[in-house]
Amino acid sequence: MASRIGNGDDLPATVPASELVLLGTGTSVGVPVIGCDCDTCRSPNLRNHRMRTGVAIHTPNGTILIDTSPELRLQLIRERIALVHAVLFTHGHADHLFGLDDTRLFAHRLGHPFPIYCEESTESNIRAAFHYAFRPPPPEAHKAAIPQFDLRRIGEQPFEVLGQRIVPIRLFHGRLPVLGFRINDVAFCTDVSRIPEESFPLLENLDVLILDALREKPHPTHFSVDQALEVASRVRPRRTFLTHISHSLEHETTSARLPAGVELAWDGLRIPF
């Protein structure tokens, strides 16, 4: 794996052939939180500014998203991503889904419906939330006005997108079954409060683990920091980045007390693989 891990401030002239970019690292309400004047929400440190969770995976054959946050348009503009070829969904909650309409330009540019890889439950959420995409367009609609989606059902078996092997990882978000994804030696596991035993072998020999850690206190549907550290200690990746972070975790003070090899993630973090 290449050694470079950085942010948008040191963006290279050419993007590495295979690279994962954290588009957002915040919890469902983002950080700053509306109406909050805590130290984290008022912080000028940009690593305390967290959009809702999402990932871009750059491969030699194109770019894949994991989830589509409500800030997707802003995230893609910030990262200068002009074209996306497909999206994978972890689950169908609003903070991971409601930016999907921003992908409607891509079907127009690609010349075919935009591929979406998801489980049946997420497909149901997509069809309900974006019902207008599954009806005949009105006569006056122009080509890019209505999303064109190509829904492709996935489960727990590995599959390929743009020639990249994707390994789904079964996780639980409270009682809701969701998916994490492993891409080569990097695993992305957001919105998780329990990892079933049968999923742990899929987390072996990782270079980087990106793992949910909402806050210090336990939560019914997310790992706390201590619970995430327990998983990292068992899995033993080379590096662990904590994501889906609430405003109760200030970046610098939290990072200072984390063990070696574990860091809070930040928006724009770039991980070659």
Contacts in CASP RR format, 6 or more apart in sequence:
PFRMAT RR
TARGET T0000
AUTHOR 0000-0000-0000
METHOD contacts of the structure
MODEL  1
MASRIGNGDDLPATVPASELVLLGTGTSVGVPVIGCDCDTCRSPNLRNHR
MRTGVAIHTPNGTILIDTSPELRLQLIRERIALVHAVLFTHGHADHLFGL
DDTRLFAHRLGHPFPIYCEESTESNIRAAFHYAFRPPPPEAHKAAIPQFD
LRRIGEQPFEVLGQRIVPIRLFHGRLPVLGFRINDVAFCTDVSRIPEESF
PLLENLDVLILDALREKPHPTHFSVDQALEVASRVRPRRTFLTHISHSLE
HETTSARLPAGVELAWDGLRIPF
1 185 0 8 1.000
1 207 0 8 1.000
1 208 0 8 1.000
1 272 0 8 1.000
1 273 0 8 1.000
2 16 0 8 1.000
2 272 0 8 1.000
2 273 0 8 1.000
3 272 0 8 1.000
4 16 0 8 1.000
4 270 0 8 1.000
4 272 0 8 1.000
5 239 0 8 1.000
5 269 0 8 1.000
5 270 0 8 1.000
5 271 0 8 1.000
5 272 0 8 1.000
6 268 0 8 1.000
6 269 0 8 1.000
6 270 0 8 1.000
7 266 0 8 1.000
7 268 0 8 1.000
7 269 0 8 1.000
7 270 0 8 1.000
8 79 0 8 1.000
8 268 0 8 1.000
8 270 0 8 1.000
11 80 0 8 1.000
11 270 0 8 1.000
15 58 0 8 1.000
16 58 0 8 1.000
16 272 0 8 1.000
17 58 0 8 1.000
17 59 0 8 1.000
17 60 0 8 1.000
18 58 0 8 1.000
18 59 0 8 1.000
18 60 0 8 1.000
18 164 0 8 1.000
18 184 0 8 1.000
18 272 0 8 1.000
18 273 0 8 1.000
19 57 0 8 1.000
19 58 0 8 1.000
19 270 0 8 1.000
19 271 0 8 1.000
19 272 0 8 1.000
19 273 0 8 1.000
20 55 0 8 1.000
20 56 0 8 1.000
20 57 0 8 1.000
20 58 0 8 1.000
20 183 0 8 1.000
20 186 0 8 1.000
20 188 0 8 1.000
20 270 0 8 1.000
20 271 0 8 1.000
20 272 0 8 1.000
20 273 0 8 1.000
21 55 0 8 1.000
21 56 0 8 1.000
21 57 0 8 1.000
21 58 0 8 1.000
21 79 0 8 1.000
21 268 0 8 1.000
21 269 0 8 1.000
21 270 0 8 1.000
21 271 0 8 1.000
22 54 0 8 1.000
22 55 0 8 1.000
22 210 0 8 1.000
22 241 0 8 1.000
22 243 0 8 1.000
22 265 0 8 1.000
22 266 0 8 1.000
22 267 0 8 1.000
22 268 0 8 1.000
22 269 0 8 1.000
22 270 0 8 1.000
22 271 0 8 1.000
23 51 0 8 1.000
23 53 0 8 1.000
23 54 0 8 1.000
23 55 0 8 1.000
23 56 0 8 1.000
23 65 0 8 1.000
23 69 0 8 1.000
23 71 0 8 1.000
23 72 0 8 1.000
23 75 0 8 1.000
23 76 0 8 1.000
23 79 0 8 1.000
23 267 0 8 1.000
23 268 0 8 1.000
24 50 0 8 1.000
24 51 0 8 1.000
24 52 0 8 1.000
24 53 0 8 1.000
24 54 0 8 1.000
24 69 0 8 1.000
24 71 0 8 1.000
24 75 0 8 1.000
24 243 0 8 1.000
24 267 0 8 1.000
24 268 0 8 1.000
25 50 0 8 1.000
25 51 0 8 1.000
25 53 0 8 1.000
25 243 0 8 1.000
25 244 0 8 1.000
25 245 0 8 1.000
25 264 0 8 1.000
25 265 0 8 1.000
25 266 0 8 1.000
25 267 0 8 1.000
25 269 0 8 1.000
26 50 0 8 1.000
26 51 0 8 1.000
26 52 0 8 1.000
26 53 0 8 1.000
26 243 0 8 1.000
26 244 0 8 1.000
26 245 0 8 1.000
26 246 0 8 1.000
26 267 0 8 1.000
27 50 0 8 1.000
27 52 0 8 1.000
27 53 0 8 1.000
27 95 0 8 1.000
27 214 0 8 1.000
27 222 0 8 1.000
27 244 0 8 1.000
27 245 0 8 1.000
27 246 0 8 1.000
28 52 0 8 1.000
28 93 0 8 1.000
28 94 0 8 1.000
28 95 0 8 1.000
30 50 0 8 1.000
30 51 0 8 1.000
30 52 0 8 1.000
30 247 0 8 1.000
31 40 0 8 1.000
31 41 0 8 1.000
31 48 0 8 1.000
31 49 0 8 1.000
31 50 0 8 1.000
31 245 0 8 1.000
31 246 0 8 1.000
31 247 0 8 1.000
32 40 0 8 1.000
32 41 0 8 1.000
32 42 0 8 1.000
32 48 0 8 1.000
32 49 0 8 1.000
32 247 0 8 1.000
33 41 0 8 1.000
33 247 0 8 1.000
35 41 0 8 1.000
36 247 0 8 1.000
38 247 0 8 1.000
39 250 0 8 1.000
40 48 0 8 1.000
40 247 0 8 1.000
40 248 0 8 1.000
40 249 0 8 1.000
40 250 0 8 1.000
40 251 0 8 1.000
41 48 0 8 1.000
41 247 0 8 1.000
43 49 0 8 1.000
43 250 0 8 1.000
43 251 0 8 1.000
45 251 0 8 1.000
45 252 0 8 1.000
46 266 0 8 1.000
46 267 0 8 1.000
47 251 0 8 1.000
47 252 0 8 1.000
47 264 0 8 1.000
47 266 0 8 1.000
47 267 0 8 1.000
48 247 0 8 1.000
48 250 0 8 1.000
48 251 0 8 1.000
49 267 0 8 1.000
50 245 0 8 1.000
50 266 0 8 1.000
50 267 0 8 1.000
51 69 0 8 1.000
51 71 0 8 1.000
51 74 0 8 1.000
51 75 0 8 1.000
51 267 0 8 1.000
52 69 0 8 1.000
52 70 0 8 1.000
52 71 0 8 1.000
52 95 0 8 1.000
52 96 0 8 1.000
53 67 0 8 1.000
53 69 0 8 1.000
53 95 0 8 1.000
53 96 0 8 1.000
53 190 0 8 1.000
53 191 0 8 1.000
53 243 0 8 1.000
53 244 0 8 1.000
54 65 0 8 1.000
54 66 0 8 1.000
54 67 0 8 1.000
54 68 0 8 1.000
54 69 0 8 1.000
54 75 0 8 1.000
54 96 0 8 1.000
54 190 0 8 1.000
55 65 0 8 1.000
55 66 0 8 1.000
55 67 0 8 1.000
55 188 0 8 1.000
55 210 0 8 1.000
56 63 0 8 1.000
56 64 0 8 1.000
56 65 0 8 1.000
56 66 0 8 1.000
56 75 0 8 1.000
56 76 0 8 1.000
56 79 0 8 1.000
56 81 0 8 1.000
56 84 0 8 1.000
57 63 0 8 1.000
57 64 0 8 1.000
57 65 0 8 1.000
57 66 0 8 1.000
57 164 0 8 1.000
57 183 0 8 1.000
59 162 0 8 1.000
59 163 0 8 1.000
59 164 0 8 1.000
61 85 0 8 1.000
61 162 0 8 1.000
61 163 0 8 1.000
61 164 0 8 1.000
62 83 0 8 1.000
62 85 0 8 1.000
62 162 0 8 1.000
63 81 0 8 1.000
63 83 0 8 1.000
63 84 0 8 1.000
63 85 0 8 1.000
64 84 0 8 1.000
64 85 0 8 1.000
64 86 0 8 1.000
64 87 0 8 1.000
64 88 0 8 1.000
64 161 0 8 1.000
64 162 0 8 1.000
64 164 0 8 1.000
65 72 0 8 1.000
65 84 0 8 1.000
65 86 0 8 1.000
65 87 0 8 1.000
65 88 0 8 1.000
65 103 0 8 1.000
66 87 0 8 1.000
66 88 0 8 1.000
66 89 0 8 1.000
66 90 0 8 1.000
66 181 0 8 1.000
66 188 0 8 1.000
67 87 0 8 1.000
67 88 0 8 1.000
67 89 0 8 1.000
67 90 0 8 1.000
67 96 0 8 1.000
67 97 0 8 1.000
67 190 0 8 1.000
68 87 0 8 1.000
68 89 0 8 1.000
68 96 0 8 1.000
68 97 0 8 1.000
68 98 0 8 1.000
68 99 0 8 1.000
68 100 0 8 1.000
68 102 0 8 1.000
68 103 0 8 1.000
69 75 0 8 1.000
69 95 0 8 1.000
69 96 0 8 1.000
69 98 0 8 1.000
69 99 0 8 1.000
70 94 0 8 1.000
70 95 0 8 1.000
70 98 0 8 1.000
70 99 0 8 1.000
71 99 0 8 1.000
72 99 0 8 1.000
72 100 0 8 1.000
72 102 0 8 1.000
72 103 0 8 1.000
73 99 0 8 1.000
73 102 0 8 1.000
75 267 0 8 1.000
76 82 0 8 1.000
76 84 0 8 1.000
76 102 0 8 1.000
78 268 0 8 1.000
79 268 0 8 1.000
83 106 0 8 1.000
83 109 0 8 1.000
83 110 0 8 1.000
84 103 0 8 1.000
84 106 0 8 1.000
84 114 0 8 1.000
85 106 0 8 1.000
85 110 0 8 1.000
85 115 0 8 1.000
85 161 0 8 1.000
85 162 0 8 1.000
86 114 0 8 1.000
86 115 0 8 1.000
86 116 0 8 1.000
86 117 0 8 1.000
86 161 0 8 1.000
86 162 0 8 1.000
87 100 0 8 1.000
87 103 0 8 1.000
87 114 0 8 1.000
87 115 0 8 1.000
87 116 0 8 1.000
87 117 0 8 1.000
88 117 0 8 1.000
88 118 0 8 1.000
88 154 0 8 1.000
88 161 0 8 1.000
88 166 0 8 1.000
88 179 0 8 1.000
88 181 0 8 1.000
89 96 0 8 1.000
89 97 0 8 1.000
89 116 0 8 1.000
89 117 0 8 1.000
89 118 0 8 1.000
89 119 0 8 1.000
89 122 0 8 1.000
89 126 0 8 1.000
89 179 0 8 1.000
90 96 0 8 1.000
90 178 0 8 1.000
90 179 0 8 1.000
90 180 0 8 1.000
90 181 0 8 1.000
90 190 0 8 1.000
90 191 0 8 1.000
91 119 0 8 1.000
91 121 0 8 1.000
91 122 0 8 1.000
91 173 0 8 1.000
91 176 0 8 1.000
91 178 0 8 1.000
91 179 0 8 1.000
91 191 0 8 1.000
92 118 0 8 1.000
92 121 0 8 1.000
92 122 0 8 1.000
92 125 0 8 1.000
92 126 0 8 1.000
93 173 0 8 1.000
93 191 0 8 1.000
96 190 0 8 1.000
96 191 0 8 1.000
97 122 0 8 1.000
97 125 0 8 1.000
97 126 0 8 1.000
97 129 0 8 1.000
98 129 0 8 1.000
100 116 0 8 1.000
100 126 0 8 1.000
100 129 0 8 1.000
100 130 0 8 1.000
100 147 0 8 1.000
101 130 0 8 1.000
101 147 0 8 1.000
103 114 0 8 1.000
103 147 0 8 1.000
104 114 0 8 1.000
104 133 0 8 1.000
104 144 0 8 1.000
104 145 0 8 1.000
104 146 0 8 1.000
104 147 0 8 1.000
104 148 0 8 1.000
105 144 0 8 1.000
106 114 0 8 1.000
107 113 0 8 1.000
107 114 0 8 1.000
107 144 0 8 1.000
107 147 0 8 1.000
107 148 0 8 1.000
107 149 0 8 1.000
108 143 0 8 1.000
108 144 0 8 1.000
108 148 0 8 1.000
112 148 0 8 1.000
112 150 0 8 1.000
113 148 0 8 1.000
113 149 0 8 1.000
113 150 0 8 1.000
114 147 0 8 1.000
114 148 0 8 1.000
114 149 0 8 1.000
114 150 0 8 1.000
115 150 0 8 1.000
115 152 0 8 1.000
115 161 0 8 1.000
116 126 0 8 1.000
116 149 0 8 1.000
116 150 0 8 1.000
116 151 0 8 1.000
116 152 0 8 1.000
117 152 0 8 1.000
117 154 0 8 1.000
117 159 0 8 1.000
117 161 0 8 1.000
117 166 0 8 1.000
118 126 0 8 1.000
118 151 0 8 1.000
118 152 0 8 1.000
118 153 0 8 1.000
118 154 0 8 1.000
119 153 0 8 1.000
119 154 0 8 1.000
119 155 0 8 1.000
119 177 0 8 1.000
119 179 0 8 1.000
120 153 0 8 1.000
121 177 0 8 1.000
123 151 0 8 1.000
123 153 0 8 1.000
126 149 0 8 1.000
126 151 0 8 1.000
127 134 0 8 1.000
130 147 0 8 1.000
130 149 0 8 1.000
132 146 0 8 1.000
132 147 0 8 1.000
133 146 0 8 1.000
133 147 0 8 1.000
133 148 0 8 1.000
133 149 0 8 1.000
134 149 0 8 1.000
137 145 0 8 1.000
137 146 0 8 1.000
154 168 0 8 1.000
154 179 0 8 1.000
155 168 0 8 1.000
155 179 0 8 1.000
156 168 0 8 1.000
156 170 0 8 1.000
156 179 0 8 1.000
157 168 0 8 1.000
158 165 0 8 1.000
158 166 0 8 1.000
158 167 0 8 1.000
158 168 0 8 1.000
159 165 0 8 1.000
159 166 0 8 1.000
159 168 0 8 1.000
160 166 0 8 1.000
164 183 0 8 1.000
165 183 0 8 1.000
165 184 0 8 1.000
166 181 0 8 1.000
166 182 0 8 1.000
166 183 0 8 1.000
167 181 0 8 1.000
167 182 0 8 1.000
167 183 0 8 1.000
167 202 0 8 1.000
168 179 0 8 1.000
168 180 0 8 1.000
168 181 0 8 1.000
169 179 0 8 1.000
169 180 0 8 1.000
169 181 0 8 1.000
169 182 0 8 1.000
169 187 0 8 1.000
169 189 0 8 1.000
169 195 0 8 1.000
169 199 0 8 1.000
169 202 0 8 1.000
169 203 0 8 1.000
170 177 0 8 1.000
170 179 0 8 1.000
170 180 0 8 1.000
170 196 0 8 1.000
170 198 0 8 1.000
170 199 0 8 1.000
171 177 0 8 1.000
171 178 0 8 1.000
171 179 0 8 1.000
171 180 0 8 1.000
171 189 0 8 1.000
171 191 0 8 1.000
171 192 0 8 1.000
171 194 0 8 1.000
171 195 0 8 1.000
171 196 0 8 1.000
171 199 0 8 1.000
172 178 0 8 1.000
172 192 0 8 1.000
172 193 0 8 1.000
172 194 0 8 1.000
172 195 0 8 1.000
172 196 0 8 1.000
173 191 0 8 1.000
173 192 0 8 1.000
173 193 0 8 1.000
173 221 0 8 1.000
173 222 0 8 1.000
174 193 0 8 1.000
174 194 0 8 1.000
174 220 0 8 1.000
174 221 0 8 1.000
176 221 0 8 1.000
178 191 0 8 1.000
178 192 0 8 1.000
180 187 0 8 1.000
180 188 0 8 1.000
180 189 0 8 1.000
180 190 0 8 1.000
180 192 0 8 1.000
181 187 0 8 1.000
181 188 0 8 1.000
182 188 0 8 1.000
182 202 0 8 1.000
182 203 0 8 1.000
182 206 0 8 1.000
183 273 0 8 1.000
184 273 0 8 1.000
185 205 0 8 1.000
185 206 0 8 1.000
185 207 0 8 1.000
185 208 0 8 1.000
185 273 0 8 1.000
186 206 0 8 1.000
186 207 0 8 1.000
186 208 0 8 1.000
186 209 0 8 1.000
186 210 0 8 1.000
186 271 0 8 1.000
186 273 0 8 1.000
187 202 0 8 1.000
187 203 0 8 1.000
187 206 0 8 1.000
187 208 0 8 1.000
187 209 0 8 1.000
187 210 0 8 1.000
187 237 0 8 1.000
188 210 0 8 1.000
189 195 0 8 1.000
189 203 0 8 1.000
189 209 0 8 1.000
189 210 0 8 1.000
189 211 0 8 1.000
189 212 0 8 1.000
190 210 0 8 1.000
190 211 0 8 1.000
190 212 0 8 1.000
190 243 0 8 1.000
190 244 0 8 1.000
191 212 0 8 1.000
191 221 0 8 1.000
191 222 0 8 1.000
191 244 0 8 1.000
192 211 0 8 1.000
192 212 0 8 1.000
192 222 0 8 1.000
192 223 0 8 1.000
193 212 0 8 1.000
193 219 0 8 1.000
193 220 0 8 1.000
193 221 0 8 1.000
193 222 0 8 1.000
193 223 0 8 1.000
193 227 0 8 1.000
195 203 0 8 1.000
195 231 0 8 1.000
200 234 0 8 1.000
200 235 0 8 1.000
203 209 0 8 1.000
203 235 0 8 1.000
203 237 0 8 1.000
204 235 0 8 1.000
206 235 0 8 1.000
206 237 0 8 1.000
206 238 0 8 1.000
207 237 0 8 1.000
207 238 0 8 1.000
207 239 0 8 1.000
207 273 0 8 1.000
208 237 0 8 1.000
208 238 0 8 1.000
208 239 0 8 1.000
208 240 0 8 1.000
208 241 0 8 1.000
208 271 0 8 1.000
208 273 0 8 1.000
209 231 0 8 1.000
209 232 0 8 1.000
209 235 0 8 1.000
209 237 0 8 1.000
209 239 0 8 1.000
209 240 0 8 1.000
209 241 0 8 1.000
210 240 0 8 1.000
210 241 0 8 1.000
210 243 0 8 1.000
210 265 0 8 1.000
210 271 0 8 1.000
211 223 0 8 1.000
211 228 0 8 1.000
211 231 0 8 1.000
211 232 0 8 1.000
211 240 0 8 1.000
211 241 0 8 1.000
211 242 0 8 1.000
211 243 0 8 1.000
212 222 0 8 1.000
212 223 0 8 1.000
212 228 0 8 1.000
212 242 0 8 1.000
212 243 0 8 1.000
212 244 0 8 1.000
213 222 0 8 1.000
213 223 0 8 1.000
213 224 0 8 1.000
213 225 0 8 1.000
213 227 0 8 1.000
213 228 0 8 1.000
213 242 0 8 1.000
213 243 0 8 1.000
213 244 0 8 1.000
213 245 0 8 1.000
213 249 0 8 1.000
214 222 0 8 1.000
214 223 0 8 1.000
214 224 0 8 1.000
214 244 0 8 1.000
214 245 0 8 1.000
214 246 0 8 1.000
215 222 0 8 1.000
215 224 0 8 1.000
215 225 0 8 1.000
215 245 0 8 1.000
215 246 0 8 1.000
215 248 0 8 1.000
215 249 0 8 1.000
216 224 0 8 1.000
216 225 0 8 1.000
216 226 0 8 1.000
216 248 0 8 1.000
216 249 0 8 1.000
217 224 0 8 1.000
217 248 0 8 1.000
218 224 0 8 1.000
218 227 0 8 1.000
222 244 0 8 1.000
223 231 0 8 1.000
225 242 0 8 1.000
225 249 0 8 1.000
225 254 0 8 1.000
225 258 0 8 1.000
228 240 0 8 1.000
228 242 0 8 1.000
229 258 0 8 1.000
229 259 0 8 1.000
229 262 0 8 1.000
232 240 0 8 1.000
232 262 0 8 1.000
238 261 0 8 1.000
239 261 0 8 1.000
239 262 0 8 1.000
239 263 0 8 1.000
240 261 0 8 1.000
240 262 0 8 1.000
240 263 0 8 1.000
241 262 0 8 1.000
241 263 0 8 1.000
241 264 0 8 1.000
241 265 0 8 1.000
241 269 0 8 1.000
241 271 0 8 1.000
242 258 0 8 1.000
242 262 0 8 1.000
242 263 0 8 1.000
242 264 0 8 1.000
242 265 0 8 1.000
243 265 0 8 1.000
245 264 0 8 1.000
245 265 0 8 1.000
249 264 0 8 1.000
251 264 0 8 1.000
251 266 0 8 1.000
254 264 0 8 1.000
255 263 0 8 1.000
255 264 0 8 1.000
258 264 0 8 1.000
END
